[in-house]
Amino acid sequence: MSRLVLHFTDSTLLLLEHAQQTVLAQSYPLEADKPFARERMSGPIKKALENHSLQRVLWFSPHLTLFPRALFDPNQLETYYQLNQGALPANQHLTHQIIAALDLVLIYSIPVWLYDYAKYDLHTPQVQHSVSSQLTHLSAQNPKDKVVLLLEATHFVLIAVKDNKLMCCTANEYQQNTDILYFLLAHQQKLQLPHQLDLAIYDASQSFDFPAFESLLGQFKDFEQYNCTFYDTPTYQNQILCASSEDH
C-alpha cells in the first residue's frame, strides 16, 4: 500500500501520497480558529487514508531548540524550551524528538489541537518536526563542512556543519533573499566556516527564486567558492519528508 505523509504548518496542510519514487502533493489552507475547520481538514485526510497507510505526521514552525541527549532530562523540558523560545503559549503543547544519529534532542511546540487530532483521531503517537527529518538526512551524508538552508514560506532554517560537527541549527523569519544572505554571511564569520564548502538549498515553499538568489550569492566574495546545489519542492518532499528510515 502507498504511504501517506501529513505535513502541517500554522497555515497549511500538505498531503503527500508516496508510492515508490513518486510523490503526489495536495495542499489545503488551514484556518484553525474558524468554525468547522477540523471537519474541513479531516475530510481530505480520511479519503486519502482509504488507499494509503499513514507513514508519519510532520509539523513545521520556527519554535524549536536542540539539546544534548546525554544531558537531557524530560522533566526539564519546559526549562530547556524557555531558554531559547520564551514562555510557552497556552494553546501550544510541548514535545520532543530524539535524533539518535546526532545524539541530540529536538524540543519544539505544536498546537494543542494538532496534538489532540494526531493522538485521538489518527492514533499517531508523535507529531514529528520536519527539521528532524532534515537533520537525519544530513547526518547520513556525514559531511565534513556543509551548510543547509531549508526555506519555508516565511521562515528559513540554517544548519551548519564544520569539521563533522553540527555547529548550529536556527530558524529565522525572512522577507527577501538578502535577509537570508546577510544571515548566512554573519554565521560564516561567527562560526569561522571555511570559504570552500557545499551549500544545499531545499525549497519547501514552492516559490523560491533560486536564480535570483544565486545571482546575489555571486556578488559576495565570501561565497565565491561555495558549491551550491538547489533542491526544488518535489525533491524536498520526496527525499526528506517522505523518506523512510531505511533511506537515511
N, C-alpha and C positions, 0 to 999 in steps of 0.2 A: 504493500500500500504506500502511496505517496505520503510525504511528510508535510506538516503544516507548521510554520513558524509565525507567531504573532509578535509584532513589534509595535510598542506604544510609545508615544511622546505625549506631552501635555496638550497637543492639538491634533494629533493624527493617530489612526490605527492603520497599520500596514499588514495585510495578509500575504504571506509568502508561501505559495504552493510549490513544493520542491520534489521533482521526480528526476532521478539520475543527475544530469548536469544542467537541467533546465529549471528555471525559476519563473513562475508567473506571479507578478506582483499586482495587488489591488489596494488602493489607498482610500481611506474614508476619513472625513473630518470628525474630530471628537469635540463635543460640547458638553462636557460632564456636568456643567452647572444648569443645564436646561432640562425641562421635563421630558421624560421618556428617552433620555439619552442612552441609558443602559439597554433598553429594548432595541433601539436602532443599532446599537453596537453589536448586540448579541445575535441579531438575525443573520448577517453575513458569516459570522463565526460558526454558528450552528450548521449552516448549509455547507460550509467548507469541511466541517468535521464529518459529514456524511461519507466523504470519499477520501479523507486524509487522517492520518494519525498525528496527534499533537506532539511535535518534537520539543518545542520549548516556547516559553513566553518571555519576551525581552522588553526592557524599558530603557529609554534614554532620557537623562536630564543632566545638567551640569553639577548637580549637588552630590558630590562624591569625594571620598578621600581614601588613601591607601595606608595600610598599617602593617608592620612586620608580623608575620604569622607567629613567630617564636615568642613575641611579647603580648600577643592578643589575649584579652580576657573578655569573653562575651558579656559579662556583667557590666563592663565599662563602655559598652557600645555607644551610648549617647554622649559620653565624655569625649571619646575619640572624634565623633562627628562634630561636636560643638567647637572643637579646637580650630577647625578649618571652615565650617559652614555656619556657625552660629546656632541659635536655638532652633529646635525642630518645630515647624508649624503644626498646629493641632490637627490639620487634615492630612498629615503625612505619617507613614509608617516606616520605622527604621529597620533596616535589614542589612545583611552582609553576605558575601560570597567569597569562598576560599579559592584563590588561584594557585593551585598546588605547584604548577610549573615554575612559578616565580617565588614561591614561599611567602606570599602576600595575602592580605585580606582586603577586599574591596568593600567599603562601607558606604551605603547610599540610602536615600529615602525614596519611597514610592507613594503615590496617593493611596489613602485608605480604601477608596472604592475599588482600586485595581487589586489591592491585596485581597479584599473580600471576594471579588469576582473570580480571581485565579484560584483561590482556595476552595470556595464553595460551589462555584458553577463549573469551573474547568478541572477541579480536583488536581491542581498542579501545586506541588509542594513549595516551589520557589519561583518568583519573578526575577530573572537574571538581568544584569545590566549589560548593555551591548558593548561597553568598553571592556568588560571581562573577556568577551569573545575576541576583541581586537588584541588584547594583551596576550591571550593564549596563543593566538596565531603568530604574533611576533616572537614569542618565546620559542616556538617550534622552529623558527628560522635561525635562531641563535646568532644574531648579527653582532659583529664587534662594535661598529659605530653606525647608528641609524637614527633618523627622525621620521616619525609617522604623524601625519595630520589627518584627523577624522573630521569631516565637515558636515555638520547638520545644518538645518535651515537658518538658525540664528546663533548657534554656538559652534566652536571648534574645540577639539581635544588635541593637545600637543603631547606626544610621547617621545622621549629622547633616551637613547641607549649610547653609552660611552664605555669603551673597554669591557664590553659584555655585561655592563651593569645598568640597570634601569635608573636613570637619573631624575626623571620627572614624568608625571602624568597629570596634566592640569587642563581644566575646561574653562573656556572664556567666551564671552559674547563678542560678536563682530558684526559690522555693518557693511564693510567693504574690504577688498583684498589687501589694502595697505595695513589694515588693522592686524591681519594675520602676519604679514611680512615683518612689521616692526616688532611684534611679539616674538617671532622666530629669531630675529636679529638680537633682541635683548637676551634671549635664552642661550643663543650661541655664545655670546660674550660671557654671560653669567656662569654657564656650565663649562666654558672653555672647550667647546666641541671642536673637533678637527674640521678644517675647512674643506676636506675631501671626504664626503660621506654620501650614503644613499638617503634620499628623501622620498618617502612613499606617501601619496595623497589619495585618500579614499573619500569619494563623494557620496555621502548619504543623502544629500539634499535634492538630487536630480536636476540641479540648475547651476552648478558651479562652473564658472567660465575659466577653464584651465588655460587656454591660450593666452588670455589677458594676464592671468596670474604668472604664467611662465615668462611672459614679456617683462613684467615688473621685476621678477626674480633676477633676470639677467642684468638689471640695472644696478644691482648691489655687488660690489667687489667681493664681499664676504661669501657670496653664494656661487661664485664663478665655477667652482669645482664640484658643486653638488650634482649628483646623478639622480635626476628627478623622474619618477615613474607615477603616472596617473592611472587610477582605477575608477572607472565610471560606476554609476549606481548599480546596474545589474551585476557587475563583477563583485562589488562590495557585498551585495545581498547573497550572492552565491558562495563566495569564498569565506565570508566572515559570519554573517547572520545565520546562514543555513548549514554551516559546516558541522559535520558530526564529530564526535570526539576522536574518531579514527583519522579524520582529515588533518588534525592538528599535529 
